[in-house]
Structure formats: C-alpha cells, structure tokens
Amino acid sequence: MARPFRFGVNLLTLESAEAWRGKCRHAERLGYDVLLAADHLGNPAPFPALATAAEATERPRLGTFVLNAGFWNPALLAREVATCDALTDGRLELGLGAGYVKAEHDSAGLPFGSPRERVNHLVHTVAELERLLTDSEHRPRSTQSPRPPLLLGGNGDRLLRLAARHADITAFTGAVQPAGKPQGTLQLISPETLEGRVAAFRRFAAEAGRTKGTDESDDAIELNYLIQMVGPTGDRRAKVRELAPYAPDLTEDQLLEHPALLLGDAKEMAEQLRAHRERFGFSYFAVLEHNMEAFAPVIEELHGS
C-alpha cells in the first residue's frame, strides 16, 4: 500500500497579523495539510508565526521547514519546541537542517563552520532535543508524546544516516552546493542521482533496524520533497525549454522527470506526483507560498489518494 499523500505550503511573507491569519485560513480552505515556516533572516520568526497560524486554523499541522540548527542552542530550542507544541494543541512538526547560507550566519554574528562542523552541531542538537523533550521532568512539557514528530532535511550521507536513526520524516533537498559558486547557491542533482540518495537512505534505515526487511523504508519514516516550481501549462516540454538555462547539466527529459518541477495541467501534475511516489517514495510534498494557488487544483485531484 502506498503511503497517502500529504501537502504542505511554506509561508514566507508577513505583512500584518490580520493578513497572516487570513493567509493561513485560506491555505486550510485550499486543502493543505501542513502550514510551514522557514528559518531564514528576513522571513517571519517561525515559532510565533506557527502559534498564530494555529489560532487561525483548526485542521492543518504546523511545521518548521526547516530550522537552521546553527542558529539555536539546544536547551533554548527545546523550550521553544515544547512551548509551541503546547500552544498549538499538539500540532507541531519540528523540522531541522544543518544550514547552508553563510551570509545569514555572518549577519547574525554566528560561526558558519565547515559542512562537517555544521552537521556535528545538528547531530548534537538532535541528541539533546531527544534527551530533553522525552524527559518527564523537563518544563515546559510538549503536548505530543514522547515529542513532536521530527523532520530532518538534507542530502549527504551523514545527514541521511542521522535521519534514518532519528527522524519521523526525511526531507530530500535534491540539490547540492556547486563547486566555485557562492555559499548558499544550490544546483539541482539529476533524478537518477536523487534516486540514488533515496536508495542510500533506505540502506541506512535498514542498518538502523527501521525497515520491514524489504527495499522500502518503514511506514514510520515519511519521505518529503519541496517542489520549487509549479507551472500550469499546456505544453510541458516548451515550458521546460524555458527553464533549461537554470539547470544546464540536466537534459530536457531529466527536467521533465524531476520532482523539483511540476508542469502541466492539474491532472498531469497529479500523475507526476503519483509517479514520484512510486519511483522515489515521496508522499509528502511541499510548495512555496507563491505556488500555493497554482498547486491547489492538484491537491483536489489527489484528495484521499
């Protein structure tokens, strides 16, 4: 049985309290299952934004997508997580990543470090959150037990191993920092390489004892992908030709197969997501705020499937 689809929207702009609440209610009406907040300087602060979203809505889960672990002290983060989970009546999903934008660390006066150092801090943060949030003596207490669901996002082996051991949800970036480009620049990997990353994760999950003994990861580990572009069009290949300069290392066919791009009419897009679920195991898809309306007909097509 394929895992049912879930759909999230990453809300990135804050104009006013009234506008934020209205946007959250509108996303709920459109059928989104999860309202998400990023952790970049210039975006709304994630925890107050999600607590406000909870007050404005009834059904959606609320998620950080994803917190930059380098911005956070684990003990202070545990306090934020437990408080937000309580204030959202147990609707919080905690997403964490190692961080990739050096300029934000520089602006905040925080060390950026090497990729190894950033992952080391993430590993330490996950361990401390597990220890603190599952401690019956920790105050404040989170509503969900033993802790809110944990999403870990990334691409490299160390992070995927960490996710295989600890995550309830694993988010695949499907992109890498290209050599010679400014820090924070991301370049799409091919669908074939992405498939290899998912296969590696499944091996790590098997090593961690979190599989059913098949090549499929256990249902307890949900797989997520962030769609970068939703492009309604009557000619998918013509649309891909417009986008080709942004991914010069990929062929048109590879772009048409890539889960980062969703092109066509609503039925075609729905079929693409079914194909991605079959090929990669992705069942939880997120879109960026500016794609919220364009993606809504796809949610309707896939409702309950």
N, C-alpha and C positions, 0 to 999 in steps of 0.2 A: 504494500500500500504506500503510495506517495504521500509525503507529509503535506497537509493542507497549506495553501498559500497564506502568507501574512504580508501586509503592505504598510510601510511607514513613510512619513514625509519629514524631511529635515527643515525646520522652520528657522530662518536665518536673519530676519529683519524685525526690528522693534520700532514702531512709530509712536505708539501710545499704549496705555493699559487697555483702553477700550478696543483699539484695533487688534491688539494681540489676542484678547479673549474672543473677538469676533472671528479672527482667522482660525483659531483652534476649533471653535464650534463649526465653522464651515468645513474644515478638514474632517471632522467627525461625520457631518452630513454626507460628505463625498464617499465615505466608507473606509477611511484609513483606520488601520488597527493600532498604529503606534504614532504618537507625536514625538518628534525628536528635536534635541537641541545640541548644537555643536559646541566646541570649546576653543574657539579662536578669538584673539583680541579683535575687537570691532563687532563681534556678534553679541547677542544678549547673554548675560551670565546664566549658565544652564540650570542651576537648581531653583532660583526664584522663578525663572521662566516656566519650568515644568510644574512647580507648585501652583502657579497661576493658571496654567493650562488645565490642571486637574479640577480647579474650582469652576472652570467654564464648561467642562465636559463631563460625560458620565461613563462612556464605554471605553475609549482608547487607553492603551497603556502609554506610559511616558518614559522616554529613554534619552540617555546621554549618548551622543553619536559623533565622535567618541571623546571622552575626557583625555586631555594630554597629561599623562602621568607625571611629566616633568614639572607641571605647574603646581603639583599637590604634595603636601605632607600626608603620609598615610593615615596618621591618627586624626588629623583635622578632616581628611576626606571621609573617614568612617563616620564622624559626627554629621557631616553634611548628608551622606547617603542615608543614614538611619533617620535623620530628621525629615528629609524629603520623602522617604518611603512612608513614614507615619502620616505626613501631611497630605499625601496623595492616596491614602487608604490602601496602601499596598499595591500600587500600580506602577512602581518604578522598575525600570530595567537599567542596570549600570553598564555602560559601555566604556572601555578603556583602551588606549593605544599608547605607543611609545613616543609619539610626537615626531614631526618631520619638518616644521617650518622654523628655521634658525632665526629669522628676523623677529618672530614673536618672542622668542626667548631673550633676544638682545633687547627688545623694547621693554620687557618685564624685568630686566636685570637678573635673569636666571641663566645658569650654565646650560649650554646645549649638549656638549659632550659628543663622543663618538657614537655610532649606532650601537656598539656593544654596551657602552655605558647607559644609554637610554633604555635598552632592553633590560639591563641589570636592574635599573630603578623600577621598571614595570614589574619585573619578577618579584622584587621586594615589596612593592605596593600590593600586588595580588595576595602575597602570603600574609601581610599584615591585615589586609581587609578580611581575609578568611578568618584569621585569628580573632580579630576584634568583633566583627559582626556576628560571629557564631558563639561568642562568649555571653553566657546568660547574665553576667554581671555588667556587661557594657551598657552605658547610658549615653544618649537615648537608645531605646530599642527600636529596631526596624519592625514593621508590621509583618513582612513576609519572613517565613522561617525555612531554612536556617539563615537566609539572607536573600536580598533581591537577586533575580537572575543576572548572571554576569555574561556580558558580551566582550570578547577580545578581538581586535581587528588588526590585520597586518598581512604580511606576505612571506617573510623569511622563515627559515626552518626553526629558529629558536622561538619565535613568537607562536608559530603553529604548534610546536610541541607544548608550549605553555597552555595554549587554548585547548589542546587535546586532553590535558590533565585537569583543567580547572573550569573551562567555560561551559555555559549552558547554550551559548550562541557564538558561532565563529563567523566573523565578517572578513571576506577576502577583498583586498584592495584592487587586485588585478592591474597594478601599476607599480613601477619602480622609479627610483631616482636615477636618471640617466647620467652617465659619466660626463664631466665637463660642463654640466648645466648648473645654474644657481640652486643652492639648497632650497628645498620646498617644491622644486619642479618635479612633476610626475609624468611618466610616459607609459601608455598602455602596453602591457605584455600581450602576446598573441593568445587566442583562445586555446591553442594547443598547450602553451606554457601554463596558462591558468588551470587547465585540466590536470597538468602535472602537479601543480601546487595542491589541488584538492586531493589527488591521489596520495601525495606525501602526508597531508593531514590525516587521511584515513589510516595510513600506516602508523602514524604517531598515536592515533586513537586506539588502534589495536594493541600497540605496545603498552598503553596506559590501561588496558582492560576495559575499554569503553565501546566495544563493538559487539555485534551478535555472532561473530565468527564468520562473517561474510565480508565482501569488499565494500559494503555500505556502512557508514558510521551509524552509531546507535541513534534512535529517535530522540534520545535525550539531548543530543547536540544538533541544534538547528543551524543551518548554513545561510548566511546573509550575503547579499551583494547590493552595492549602491549604484543605481543607474545614473549615468552622468547626463544623458540627453534623451528626452522623449520627443520624437519628431513625427507628428502626423503627416503623412504624405501618401500620394497615390502611386509614387514611383520610388521604391526603396533604393534601387541601385543609383538613380540620379542623385538622390539625397546623399548617399554615401560618397559619391564623387566630389560633392561639395566639401565633405569633411576630410577627405583623404590627405590634404596638406597638414592636418593636425596630427596625423599618425603615419608618417612617411615609411615606417618599417613594416606596415601591415598592408596586405592586399585588400582589394575591394571585398572579396569573398570573406576574408578574415574579419573585416569590419562588420559585414552583414551578420556574421555569426557571434559577434562579441556581445556579452551581456551589458557592457557599458552603454551601448547604443540601442535604443528601442525605436524602430522606424516602421511606418506603415499605417494602416487603419487600425481600429480597435481590435478587430478580430485577428488581424495579422500579428499585432503586438501580443495578444493573448497566446497565440500559438508559439511565438518566440519564447515567452516565459515558460510555457509547458515544456518546450524543447530544452531550455536551460535547466529546468528542474530535473529532467531526465538525464541530461549529459553531465551536469556538474553537481547536482543535488541541492541547488539553491531553491529554497521555498519562501524565504523572507526577503522581499525586495524593498528597497527604499529609494525615494526620489528626492531631488532638491526642491525647495519651495517654488522656484519659478516653473517647475514642471507639474505642480500639483493639479492644476485644472486639466492639462493635456492627458495626464495619466488616469484620471477618474473614470473614463469610459472603459479602460482596461480592467479596473477593479470590478466594474459592473459585469463585464464579460466573464470574469473568473470567480465571481462570488460563490462561495461554498465548495470550490473545487480544490 
